[in-house]
């Protein structure tokens, strides 16, 4: 088994530890947090040794890898330190907030032979896997257009001073919380983005900064796309993919931390409409265990370093476009 330390035991760090409690691939043996009193009971429940020193984790020969669940601006320093210490790395999203930082991190990991994992578990959702299978098999024909609205008001329930609402660490509304998952899935089915135009706006006093981000994409393949994230409306999730032989639409009723089924609706040229329900599965665990298998040489990881980097390029372009009001070219 892969012995790992989870760095950052906030809400999502705890979700990761809980998701891995029955794993036969990953053994979470250590936790790191700056506020030990707030995580002591949780650590005791899960049998974790805890401390507040990342440096101690990096010199521990019994730790094979780190799972970073920390504020975005800390990722570069922590990734580079882990690579230097020859620890494999799983980093929560967004990997970085600018492409130059991501390039430095990816380069360091490649030079050190580090297997790099990323927290984009939506690629593992059964309904979205089915859409990709239909595309890859040609059942949907030529990809024409993709669109998504994934919105929820979970962050209105947190204190406004939290780092997840700090525009320096979380620019463009919920882009870093929701949007980057979608842009990753978009590139996994449509390929690299050529250009995009983004708009942000502040509509509700329930969120301290811009609560809406909307983006129009053109992919190198010629396909187009639309994405919208709203931070102040109840949960809504729809991903639609249109080809010249059919379309598919995945709908979900709750966030990944709540186990509810998803529905996939498809329609083909013969006008037949089909609906299939997919049971909830532990996609966080699936992502982490596939990364761990890659670390230990048991298979390939679904994400390439180039895709991890490109998703940061997309993030940076969205922020720049929303700021300037101009179309931004990623590939010329």
C-alpha positions as CSV (number, residue, x, y, z in Angstrom):
1,X,0.0,0.0,0.0
2,X,1.0,3.6,-0.5
3,X,1.6,5.4,2.8
4,X,0.4,9.0,2.5
5,X,0.1,12.1,4.5
6,X,-2.9,14.4,4.0
7,X,-1.8,18.0,4.3
8,X,-4.8,20.2,5.3
9,X,-7.6,18.7,7.3
10,X,-10.3,21.2,6.6
11,X,-13.7,20.2,5.2
12,X,-12.3,18.7,2.0
13,X,-9.2,17.2,3.6
14,X,-11.6,15.3,6.0
15,X,-13.7,14.2,3.0
16,X,-10.6,12.7,1.4
17,X,-9.5,10.8,4.6
18,X,-13.1,9.5,5.0
19,X,-13.2,8.4,1.4
20,X,-10.1,6.3,1.8
21,X,-11.0,4.6,5.1
22,X,-11.6,1.3,3.4
23,X,-9.0,1.6,0.7
24,X,-6.8,-1.4,-0.1
25,X,-4.4,0.8,-2.1
26,X,-3.8,3.9,0.0
27,X,-3.0,4.0,3.7
28,X,-3.5,7.5,5.3
29,X,-1.0,7.5,8.2
30,X,-0.5,11.1,8.9
31,X,-2.3,14.4,8.9
32,X,-1.0,18.0,8.9
33,X,-3.0,21.0,9.9
34,X,-2.2,24.5,11.4
35,X,-5.0,24.1,13.9
36,X,-4.4,20.8,15.7
37,X,-7.1,21.4,18.3
38,X,-9.8,21.6,15.5
39,X,-8.8,18.2,14.0
40,X,-7.7,16.1,17.0
41,X,-11.0,14.3,17.5
42,X,-11.2,13.5,13.8
43,X,-7.6,12.3,13.8
44,X,-8.3,10.0,16.8
45,X,-11.4,8.6,15.1
46,X,-9.3,7.7,12.0
47,X,-6.1,6.6,13.7
48,X,-4.0,9.5,12.3
49,X,-0.8,10.8,13.7
50,X,-1.1,14.6,13.4
51,X,1.2,17.6,13.6
52,X,1.5,21.1,12.2
53,X,4.8,20.6,10.3
54,X,4.9,19.9,6.6
55,X,8.7,19.7,6.8
56,X,8.5,16.8,9.2
57,X,6.3,14.9,6.7
58,X,8.9,15.5,3.9
59,X,11.7,13.9,5.9
60,X,9.7,11.0,7.1
61,X,11.0,7.9,5.3
62,X,7.7,6.0,6.0
63,X,5.7,8.5,3.9
64,X,5.6,7.7,0.2
65,X,3.4,10.5,-1.0
66,X,1.5,13.7,0.1
67,X,-2.0,14.7,-0.7
68,X,-2.2,18.5,-0.7
69,X,-5.5,20.0,0.4
70,X,-4.3,23.5,1.1
71,X,-5.0,27.0,-0.1
72,X,-4.2,27.6,-3.7
73,X,-1.4,30.0,-3.2
74,X,0.6,27.5,-1.2
75,X,0.6,24.8,-3.9
76,X,3.7,25.8,-5.8
77,X,6.0,26.0,-2.7
78,X,4.6,22.7,-1.4
79,X,4.7,20.8,-4.6
80,X,8.3,21.9,-5.3
81,X,9.3,20.9,-1.7
82,X,7.7,17.5,-2.0
83,X,9.3,16.8,-5.4
84,X,12.7,17.7,-4.0
85,X,12.0,15.3,-1.1
86,X,11.1,12.6,-3.7
87,X,7.5,12.3,-2.4
88,X,4.8,11.6,-5.0
89,X,2.2,14.2,-5.1
90,X,-1.6,14.4,-5.3
91,X,-2.6,18.1,-5.4
92,X,-6.1,19.4,-5.0
93,X,-7.5,21.8,-7.6
94,X,-6.7,24.3,-8.9
95,X,-3.1,23.0,-9.4
96,X,-1.9,26.6,-9.7
97,X,-3.4,30.0,-10.4
98,X,-1.2,30.9,-13.3
99,X,0.4,28.9,-16.1
100,X,4.0,29.9,-15.3
101,X,3.7,28.5,-11.8
102,X,2.2,25.3,-13.2
103,X,5.0,24.9,-15.7
104,X,7.6,25.1,-13.0
105,X,5.8,22.5,-10.9
106,X,5.2,20.1,-13.7
107,X,8.9,20.4,-14.8
108,X,10.1,19.7,-11.3
109,X,7.9,16.6,-11.0
110,X,9.1,15.3,-14.4
111,X,12.7,15.8,-13.5
112,X,12.4,14.0,-10.2
113,X,10.2,11.2,-11.6
114,X,7.3,12.2,-9.4
115,X,3.8,10.8,-10.3
116,X,1.5,13.8,-10.2
117,X,-2.2,13.5,-9.3
118,X,-4.9,16.1,-9.5
119,X,-8.2,16.5,-7.7
120,X,-10.6,16.5,-10.7
121,X,-12.8,13.6,-9.8
122,X,-15.6,14.5,-12.2
123,X,-13.9,12.5,-15.0
124,X,-14.7,9.4,-12.9
125,X,-18.5,10.0,-12.6
126,X,-20.3,7.1,-14.3
127,X,-22.7,9.3,-16.3
128,X,-19.8,11.5,-17.6
129,X,-17.7,8.4,-18.4
130,X,-20.6,7.1,-20.4
131,X,-20.8,10.4,-22.4
132,X,-17.1,10.1,-23.2
133,X,-17.5,6.5,-24.2
134,X,-20.3,7.4,-26.6
135,X,-18.1,10.2,-28.1
136,X,-15.0,8.0,-28.4
137,X,-17.0,5.2,-30.0
138,X,-18.5,7.5,-32.6
139,X,-22.0,6.9,-31.4
140,X,-22.6,10.7,-31.0
141,X,-20.9,11.5,-34.3
142,X,-18.7,14.6,-34.7
143,X,-18.6,16.7,-31.6
144,X,-20.3,20.0,-32.2
145,X,-20.9,21.7,-28.9
146,X,-20.7,21.2,-25.1
147,X,-22.2,23.1,-22.3
148,X,-22.5,23.1,-18.6
149,X,-24.2,24.9,-15.7
150,X,-22.9,23.7,-12.4
151,X,-24.0,25.9,-9.5
152,X,-24.6,25.7,-5.8
153,X,-24.7,28.0,-2.8
154,X,-22.6,25.9,-0.4
155,X,-20.1,28.7,-0.1
156,X,-22.7,31.2,1.1
157,X,-22.9,29.1,4.2
158,X,-19.2,29.7,5.2
159,X,-17.7,32.7,6.8
160,X,-17.1,35.5,4.3
161,X,-13.5,35.8,5.4
162,X,-12.6,32.3,4.4
163,X,-9.8,31.9,1.9
164,X,-12.2,30.2,-0.6
165,X,-13.9,33.6,-1.0
166,X,-10.6,35.6,-1.2
167,X,-10.4,36.9,-4.8
168,X,-6.6,36.7,-4.7
169,X,-6.9,32.9,-4.0
170,X,-10.2,32.3,-5.6
171,X,-10.7,34.7,-8.6
172,X,-13.7,34.8,-10.9
173,X,-16.4,33.7,-8.5
174,X,-16.5,30.0,-8.0
175,X,-14.2,29.3,-11.0
176,X,-11.6,27.7,-8.7
177,X,-14.2,25.7,-6.8
178,X,-16.5,24.5,-9.6
179,X,-15.4,25.8,-13.0
180,X,-12.0,24.2,-13.1
181,X,-13.6,20.7,-12.7
182,X,-15.7,21.5,-15.8
183,X,-12.9,22.9,-17.9
184,X,-10.9,19.7,-17.1
185,X,-13.8,17.5,-18.3
186,X,-14.3,19.7,-21.3
187,X,-10.7,19.3,-22.4
188,X,-10.9,15.5,-21.8
189,X,-13.6,15.2,-24.4
190,X,-13.0,18.1,-26.7
191,X,-9.2,18.6,-26.5
192,X,-7.3,21.8,-26.0
193,X,-9.0,25.2,-25.9
194,X,-8.0,27.6,-28.7
195,X,-9.7,30.8,-27.4
196,X,-12.3,31.9,-24.9
197,X,-14.3,34.9,-23.6
198,X,-15.4,35.2,-20.0
199,X,-17.8,37.4,-18.0
200,X,-18.2,37.8,-14.3
201,X,-20.8,39.7,-12.4
202,X,-22.1,40.3,-8.9
203,X,-25.8,39.7,-8.6
204,X,-26.4,38.7,-4.9
205,X,-25.4,40.1,-1.6
206,X,-25.2,36.6,-0.2
207,X,-21.7,36.2,-1.8
208,X,-19.0,38.9,-1.1
209,X,-17.5,38.9,-4.6
210,X,-18.7,38.1,-8.1
211,X,-21.1,35.3,-7.8
212,X,-21.5,34.5,-11.5
213,X,-18.9,33.4,-14.1
214,X,-19.9,32.6,-17.7
215,X,-17.5,31.4,-20.4
216,X,-17.7,30.8,-24.1
217,X,-15.1,28.4,-25.6
218,X,-13.7,27.6,-29.0
219,X,-11.7,24.4,-29.0
220,X,-8.8,23.6,-31.4
221,X,-11.0,20.9,-32.9
222,X,-13.6,23.6,-33.9
223,X,-16.2,22.5,-31.3
224,X,-17.7,25.2,-29.2
225,X,-18.7,25.3,-25.5
226,X,-20.5,27.3,-22.8
227,X,-20.0,27.1,-19.0
228,X,-21.8,28.9,-16.2
229,X,-21.2,28.8,-12.4
230,X,-23.4,30.6,-9.9
231,X,-22.4,30.8,-6.3
232,X,-25.8,31.9,-4.8
233,X,-28.5,29.5,-6.2
234,X,-29.4,26.1,-4.9
235,X,-27.6,23.1,-6.3
236,X,-27.9,22.6,-10.1
237,X,-25.8,20.4,-12.4
238,X,-26.3,19.8,-16.1
239,X,-23.7,18.8,-18.6
240,X,-24.8,18.5,-22.3
241,X,-22.9,17.2,-25.2
242,X,-24.1,17.6,-28.8
243,X,-22.9,15.6,-31.8
244,X,-24.3,15.2,-35.4
245,X,-25.6,11.7,-34.6
246,X,-27.1,12.4,-31.2
247,X,-26.9,14.3,-27.9
248,X,-26.4,13.3,-24.2
249,X,-27.2,15.2,-21.0
250,X,-26.1,14.3,-17.5
251,X,-28.0,15.6,-14.5
252,X,-27.1,15.4,-10.9
253,X,-29.1,16.3,-7.8
254,X,-26.3,16.9,-5.2
255,X,-22.6,17.6,-4.7
256,X,-20.0,14.8,-4.8
257,X,-20.0,14.6,-1.0
258,X,-23.6,13.5,-0.9
259,X,-24.3,10.1,-2.4
260,X,-27.3,10.5,-4.8
261,X,-27.8,9.0,-8.3
262,X,-27.2,10.8,-11.6
263,X,-29.4,10.6,-14.7
264,X,-28.1,10.4,-18.3
265,X,-30.5,11.2,-21.1
266,X,-29.6,10.5,-24.8
267,X,-31.3,11.1,-28.1
268,X,-30.3,9.7,-31.4
269,X,-31.1,10.4,-35.1
270,X,-34.0,8.0,-35.0
271,X,-35.5,10.3,-32.3
272,X,-35.3,7.5,-29.7
273,X,-35.0,9.1,-26.2
274,X,-33.3,7.0,-23.6
275,X,-32.8,7.6,-19.9
276,X,-30.4,5.7,-17.6
277,X,-29.8,6.2,-13.9
278,X,-26.3,5.7,-12.5
279,X,-25.8,4.9,-8.8
280,X,-23.5,7.2,-6.8
281,X,-20.0,6.0,-6.5
282,X,-16.9,7.1,-4.5
283,X,-15.3,9.1,-7.3
284,X,-12.8,10.7,-5.0
285,X,-11.5,7.3,-4.0
286,X,-11.4,6.1,-7.6
287,X,-9.3,9.1,-8.7
288,X,-6.9,8.7,-5.7
289,X,-6.5,5.0,-6.1
290,X,-5.8,5.2,-9.9
291,X,-3.1,7.7,-9.0
292,X,-1.7,5.4,-6.4
293,X,-1.7,2.5,-8.8
294,X,0.3,4.6,-11.2
295,X,2.8,5.5,-8.5
296,X,3.3,1.9,-7.8
297,X,3.5,0.9,-11.5
298,X,0.2,-1.0,-11.7
299,X,-1.3,1.1,-14.5
300,X,-1.6,4.5,-16.2
301,X,-3.2,7.6,-14.7
302,X,-6.1,9.2,-16.5
303,X,-4.6,12.7,-16.4
304,X,-1.4,13.7,-18.3
305,X,0.9,16.4,-17.1
306,X,0.1,18.4,-20.2
307,X,-3.7,18.3,-19.3
308,X,-3.0,19.4,-15.8
309,X,-1.0,22.3,-17.1
310,X,-3.5,23.2,-19.8
311,X,-6.3,23.4,-17.3
312,X,-4.3,26.1,-15.5
313,X,-3.8,27.9,-18.8
314,X,-7.6,27.8,-19.2
315,X,-8.1,29.1,-15.7
316,X,-5.6,32.0,-16.2
317,X,-7.2,32.9,-19.6
318,X,-10.7,33.0,-18.0
319,X,-9.5,35.4,-15.2
320,X,-7.7,37.6,-17.8
321,X,-10.7,37.7,-20.1
322,X,-13.1,38.5,-17.3
323,X,-10.8,41.3,-16.2
324,X,-10.2,42.8,-19.6
325,X,-13.5,42.0,-21.2
326,X,-11.6,40.8,-24.3
327,X,-11.4,37.4,-26.0
328,X,-8.2,35.6,-25.0
329,X,-6.3,33.2,-27.3
330,X,-4.6,30.2,-25.7
331,X,-3.3,28.6,-28.9
332,X,-2.5,30.6,-32.0
